Amino acid sequence: MPLRRFPVLEAGALSVLSALLFYFFFQINHWLTEHLEHSQYINWLFLPGGLRVLLVLVLGLSGAFGIVLGSWAVSFSEDPVWSWLMLGNGLISGLTPWLIMRWMMHSQDLRTHLPLITPRRLIGFVLVYALANALFHHLFWWVLSEDRWPQVQGFLPMTIGDAMGALVLLYCLKWTLDRWPLPTPDPR
């Protein structure tokens, strides 16, 4: 029986797959770019930012929920105590790119079918997402923190890290697809 007959099961499976991808991609990013860290969880090149963009554009809400779950898994693997910080970081990580995509679909005529998105609109989406992600994270941390100055200092590095990570990942993907195109069906 095809999975399409069970949309909830399909969405759940895509969310779990997205969560696993995000978790492992986060670990790989930490290993590759540890020397580029501005502070804990803030990196000048954050490749999972690109995965967030890709998962949301390709999988929509299932990708966003997967990012939330993957972010919680990252937090839980580093500190196995539940906290408001863990909950908020996960929700912001997954829902921010999805909310920006929804907003841009209505206000900027952003199409979610990846081949139809122009490079200009994709770069615009990445920049708005990176700015919003850093803003929401830092506002959340600012509310929870007693020492507010570090929350302000990390805003620019997080914005740059998310934008650069997204652009690097998306352009590496484009370069790969240009070199090894997917097979096209026979037009007969």
C-alpha positions as CSV (number, residue, x, y, z in Angstrom):
1,M,0.0,0.0,0.0
2,P,1.6,3.4,-1.0
3,L,2.5,5.7,1.8
4,R,0.5,8.5,0.2
5,R,-2.7,6.9,1.6
6,F,-1.5,7.7,5.0
7,P,-0.5,11.5,5.0
8,V,0.0,11.6,8.8
9,L,2.4,8.6,8.6
10,E,4.2,10.2,5.7
11,A,4.5,13.5,7.4
12,G,5.8,11.8,10.6
13,A,8.4,9.8,8.6
14,L,9.6,12.9,6.8
15,S,9.8,14.7,10.1
16,V,11.9,11.9,11.7
17,L,14.1,11.8,8.6
18,S,14.6,15.6,8.8
19,A,15.4,15.3,12.5
20,L,18.1,12.7,11.9
21,L,19.6,14.7,9.0
22,F,19.6,17.9,11.1
23,Y,21.2,16.1,14.1
24,F,23.9,14.5,12.1
25,F,24.5,17.6,10.0
26,F,24.9,19.6,13.2
27,Q,27.5,17.2,14.5
28,I,29.4,17.2,11.2
29,N,29.3,21.1,11.2
30,H,30.7,21.1,14.7
31,W,33.5,18.8,13.7
32,L,34.3,20.8,10.5
33,T,34.0,24.3,11.7
34,E,34.7,24.2,15.5
35,H,37.5,26.7,15.0
36,L,35.0,29.2,13.5
37,E,32.9,29.3,16.7
38,H,32.0,32.7,18.1
39,S,30.5,31.2,21.2
40,Q,28.7,28.0,22.1
41,Y,26.0,27.3,19.4
42,I,27.0,30.4,17.4
43,N,29.3,29.8,14.5
44,W,30.5,32.2,11.7
45,L,29.7,29.4,9.2
46,F,26.7,27.4,10.3
47,L,26.0,24.8,7.6
48,P,22.8,23.4,9.3
49,G,21.4,26.9,8.4
50,G,21.4,25.7,4.8
51,L,19.8,22.4,5.8
52,R,17.0,24.4,7.6
53,V,16.4,26.3,4.4
54,L,16.4,23.2,2.2
55,L,14.2,21.1,4.5
56,V,11.6,23.8,4.8
57,L,11.6,24.6,1.1
58,V,11.4,20.9,0.1
59,L,9.3,19.4,2.9
60,G,7.4,22.3,4.3
61,L,6.0,21.8,7.8
62,S,7.3,18.2,8.0
63,G,10.8,19.6,7.5
64,A,10.2,22.3,10.1
65,F,9.0,19.8,12.7
66,G,12.0,17.6,11.9
67,I,14.3,20.6,12.6
68,V,12.5,21.2,15.9
69,L,13.0,17.5,16.9
70,G,16.6,17.5,15.6
71,S,17.4,20.7,17.6
72,W,15.9,19.1,20.7
73,A,18.1,16.0,20.1
74,V,21.2,18.2,19.8
75,S,20.4,20.0,23.0
76,F,19.5,16.8,24.9
77,S,22.7,15.1,23.8
78,E,24.7,17.9,25.3
79,D,22.6,18.4,28.5
80,P,20.0,15.7,29.2
81,V,18.0,18.0,31.4
82,W,14.8,19.4,30.0
83,S,14.7,23.2,30.0
84,W,12.8,26.2,28.6
85,L,16.0,27.1,26.7
86,M,16.0,23.6,25.0
87,L,12.3,23.9,24.1
88,G,12.5,27.5,22.8
89,N,15.7,26.9,20.8
90,G,14.1,24.0,19.0
91,L,10.9,25.8,18.2
92,I,12.7,28.8,17.0
93,S,15.2,26.7,14.9
94,G,12.4,24.9,13.1
95,L,9.6,27.3,12.9
96,T,11.5,30.5,11.9
97,P,12.4,29.3,8.4
98,W,8.9,27.9,7.9
99,L,7.3,31.1,9.0
100,I,9.6,33.2,6.8
101,M,8.8,30.9,3.9
102,R,5.0,31.3,4.4
103,W,5.4,35.1,4.8
104,M,7.5,35.4,1.6
105,M,5.1,33.1,-0.3
106,H,2.4,35.7,0.3
107,S,4.3,39.0,0.2
108,Q,7.1,38.2,-2.3
109,D,5.6,35.5,-4.6
110,L,8.1,32.9,-3.4
111,R,7.3,29.6,-5.0
112,T,8.0,26.5,-2.9
113,H,8.9,24.3,-5.9
114,L,12.6,24.6,-5.8
115,P,13.4,24.7,-9.5
116,L,11.0,27.6,-9.9
117,I,12.7,29.8,-7.3
118,T,14.9,32.4,-8.9
119,P,18.4,32.8,-7.5
120,R,17.5,36.4,-6.4
121,R,14.5,35.2,-4.5
122,L,16.4,32.3,-2.9
123,I,19.2,34.7,-1.7
124,G,16.5,37.0,-0.4
125,F,14.8,34.1,1.5
126,V,18.2,33.1,2.9
127,L,19.0,36.6,4.1
128,V,15.6,37.2,5.6
129,Y,15.7,33.8,7.3
130,A,19.2,34.4,8.7
131,L,18.2,37.8,10.1
132,A,14.9,36.5,11.6
133,N,16.5,33.4,13.1
134,A,19.2,35.4,14.9
135,L,16.6,38.0,16.0
136,F,14.2,35.4,17.4
137,H,17.0,33.4,19.1
138,H,18.6,36.5,20.7
139,L,15.3,37.9,21.9
140,F,14.4,34.6,23.5
141,W,17.9,34.3,25.1
142,W,17.7,38.0,26.2
143,V,14.4,37.3,28.0
144,L,15.8,34.2,29.8
145,S,19.2,35.6,30.6
146,E,20.3,37.6,33.6
147,D,23.4,38.8,31.7
148,R,22.0,40.4,28.6
149,W,25.2,41.7,26.9
150,P,26.4,38.4,25.5
151,Q,23.0,38.0,23.9
152,V,23.6,41.2,21.9
153,Q,27.2,40.3,20.9
154,G,26.2,37.1,19.2
155,F,23.5,38.6,16.9
156,L,25.8,39.6,14.0
157,P,27.9,36.3,14.0
158,M,24.7,34.2,14.1
159,T,23.1,36.1,11.2
160,I,26.3,35.9,9.2
161,G,26.8,32.2,10.1
162,D,23.3,31.2,9.1
163,A,23.4,33.2,5.8
164,M,26.9,31.9,4.9
165,G,26.1,28.3,5.9
166,A,22.9,28.4,3.8
167,L,24.6,29.9,0.8
168,V,27.5,27.5,0.9
169,L,25.3,24.4,1.3
170,L,22.9,25.5,-1.4
171,Y,25.6,26.4,-3.9
172,C,27.5,23.2,-3.2
173,L,24.2,21.3,-3.9
174,K,23.7,23.3,-7.1
175,W,27.3,22.6,-8.2
176,T,26.8,18.9,-7.5
177,L,23.5,18.8,-9.4
178,D,25.1,20.7,-12.3
179,R,27.9,18.1,-12.5
180,W,25.7,15.1,-12.1
181,P,22.2,15.9,-13.3
182,L,19.3,13.8,-12.3
183,P,18.0,11.5,-15.1
184,T,15.1,12.9,-17.0
185,P,12.2,10.7,-18.1
186,D,11.9,9.6,-21.7
187,P,9.5,12.1,-23.4
188,R,7.8,9.4,-25.5
